[in-house]
Each structure stands twice: as structure tokens, then as C-alpha cells.
Amino acid sequence: MKELDRLIEILCAERGESVPALKEDKKADYFRALTNVRPPMPVSEEFLRLQDKYLSERTREKGVADVNKFDYTGGVALWRGDITRLNADAVVNACNPALLGCFAPLHNCIDNVIHSAAGVQVRLDCNEIMRGGSEPNGRVRVTKAYNLPSKFIFHTVGPQVTGKVTEENKKDLEKCYLSCLEKAREMKIKSIAFCCISTGVYGYPQKEACALAVRTVKTRLAGIKDGLKVIFDVFTEEDEALYERELFKKA
């Protein structure tokens, strides 16, 4: 693929490196790894044009999951799969306090996955927002989604849990969901997809995080009838089972 070869060439040149000999099936991962470690510095129009063409083609290959066709109960739906396939108005990214994305090459955290599929513009936008600062837990920042099927990315920092979940941890996680829901209302968007905030490397127990997330969202939707559709996006069968029990259990 000529676009991919040229993209790798540009990124290697930025780093003062020669392009290594790569097998065809390794080029996509190498390109992603290079973008993962790339600092938020200016980028050429040529790179953006080629990157956007390449990433939009990858999005088409993965297939877009249409949130308008999901089954909603009380305004809430559950879907298991890659959040970067969803055409929700907004997808939620569980990010770190620097808000610049994950710099670990090919790391499988949601932060890395979203930035990799959306494009380097997201890191540039976040850098412009943060200007070297640190984002507190529970707030939300918004960028465009660029090469994702969604329109916006909502970036929120969840609590890190070491040991037992504290009351502060609970309040911070609740703030993440409430801040995103309030921002969705302010922006008059119609659908938002949540990942499982803080349950990865941040250590929040899945079962407790699921119960809090579902309770918070259901309470908010019951209190403000504005037609917002909420999708809980999960990636593992374990999380899917947790959310199914929590969402559809009888009172």
C-alpha cells in the first residue's frame, strides 16, 4: 500500500531513522507504533492527507456499527465490540491526566486504541487544550473524532484504585459519567458510548465499576428526559455478562 509506505517514511524521517525492512503484514503495526510514540508536534499536510485516507479505509474495513439499530431499554443499550466502530455522536475515552494518549507502542488500552484509529490530530488537539497541564479526575474534555465513525471524543480521567475502593474513588468515577452526560446535554448530541472507565490498568474492580456506572446513568436518564441514547460498550464476555445482569436485573 503506497500510502502506508509513505506514512512510515515520513515518520521515520522525523525521527532521523531509516525505514527498516518490513514484511507487508507488519507495516500496519509499525505505523501504529510510530504514531503512538510521536510527540504532539506539527505535522505536514501531506502526512494528514495520507493518514486520513489510510485510517478511513481501515474504518470501512472494520465496518461501522450503527447505534441507531441497537435495542434500547430506558434509553440504554449494551454492545460488545471495538468502540472505534461505533457511529455514536460521542465516544468516551478513559484517558490519563496528561490527556495526550498512551505512548506505549501498540498497547491495547482504550486510550491507545482510540487515538490510533482517530489519528494524530487528537493528540495535537489535546496538547493544545492541556498545554502541559494535568487533568483532574472526573472532568471531560472534547475533541473531534476525525477518522472514527463518531463525531466527538469525550476524554475523561477516572480514578486509580490501589487496594479497596474508597469513597473518593466512587465519587470520582461517578463524576466521569455525570460530566460526560452533562456535556452531551450541553452539546445537544443524541447518542454517547461509554467504555468501562477505570477498570483496566487503573484497577477499579469491574463489578463495582459496572454497578456504579449503570446506577449513575439510569438515574440521570430518569431525571432528564431529553432523548439521549447511552451505549455501554464492553470488550470482554465477562464484562458483557456483568452489564447484562446489572442493566436488566429486576428491582
URPEZI-V302478 format. One record per pair of residues at least 12 apart in sequence whose ideal C-beta (glycine too) atoms are under 7 Angstrom apart, sorted by the first residue. I is the first residue (numbers start at 1). J is the second residue. Records with the same first field share a line. If there is no record, write none. Layout:
BEGIN
I=J ; J
END
This chain:
BEGIN
3=50 ; 53 ; 54
4=27 ; 28 ; 31 ; 54
6=50
7=31 ; 47 ; 50 ; 51 ; 54
8=27 ; 30 ; 31 ; 34
10=47
11=34 ; 38
29=106
32=106 ; 116
33=105 ; 106
35=116 ; 120
36=102 ; 103 ; 104 ; 105 ; 106 ; 112 ; 116
37=103 ; 105
38=120
40=100 ; 123 ; 124 ; 127
43=120
51=119 ; 120
52=119 ; 147
55=117 ; 119 ; 147
56=147
59=117 ; 147 ; 148 ; 149
62=82 ; 85
63=85
64=85 ; 87 ; 149
65=79 ; 81 ; 85 ; 86 ; 87
66=87
67=86 ; 87 ; 88 ; 191 ; 193 ; 229 ; 231
70=231
72=229
74=218 ; 221
75=221 ; 228 ; 229 ; 230
76=217 ; 218 ; 221 ; 230 ; 232 ; 247
77=229 ; 231
78=232 ; 240 ; 243 ; 244 ; 247
79=231 ; 233
80=234 ; 235 ; 240
83=110 ; 114 ; 193 ; 195 ; 233
84=113 ; 114 ; 117 ; 148
85=149
86=149 ; 150 ; 193 ; 231 ; 233
87=149 ; 150
88=150 ; 191 ; 192 ; 193 ; 231
89=150 ; 151 ; 152 ; 189 ; 190 ; 191 ; 192
90=150 ; 151 ; 152 ; 154 ; 184 ; 189 ; 192
91=114 ; 145 ; 148 ; 150 ; 153 ; 193
92=154 ; 156 ; 180 ; 192 ; 193 ; 194 ; 195
93=110 ; 111 ; 114 ; 153 ; 154 ; 155
94=110 ; 111 ; 156 ; 158 ; 195 ; 197 ; 198
95=111 ; 155 ; 156 ; 157
96=111 ; 157
97=134 ; 135 ; 157
98=130 ; 134
99=126 ; 129 ; 130 ; 135 ; 141 ; 155
100=123 ; 126 ; 127
101=115 ; 122 ; 123
102=115
109=200 ; 201
110=195 ; 200
114=153
117=147 ; 148
118=145 ; 146 ; 147 ; 148 ; 153
119=146 ; 147
121=146
122=143 ; 146 ; 153
125=143
126=143 ; 155
129=141
135=157
136=157
137=157 ; 158 ; 159 ; 172 ; 175
138=172 ; 175 ; 176 ; 179
139=156 ; 179
140=154 ; 155 ; 156 ; 179 ; 180 ; 183
141=155
142=154 ; 183
143=155
154=180 ; 183
156=176 ; 179 ; 180 ; 197
158=172 ; 173 ; 176 ; 197 ; 198 ; 202 ; 204
159=172 ; 173 ; 198 ; 202 ; 204
160=202 ; 203
161=198 ; 202 ; 203 ; 204
162=203
165=204 ; 205 ; 208
169=204
170=212
173=197 ; 198 ; 204 ; 209 ; 212
174=212 ; 216
176=197
177=213 ; 216 ; 217
178=216 ; 220
180=192
181=220
184=228
185=224 ; 226 ; 228
190=227 ; 228 ; 229
191=229 ; 231
192=228 ; 230
193=231 ; 233
194=213 ; 230 ; 232 ; 233
195=233
196=209 ; 234 ; 239
197=209
206=238 ; 239 ; 242
207=242
210=242 ; 243 ; 246
211=246
214=243 ; 246 ; 247
217=230
END
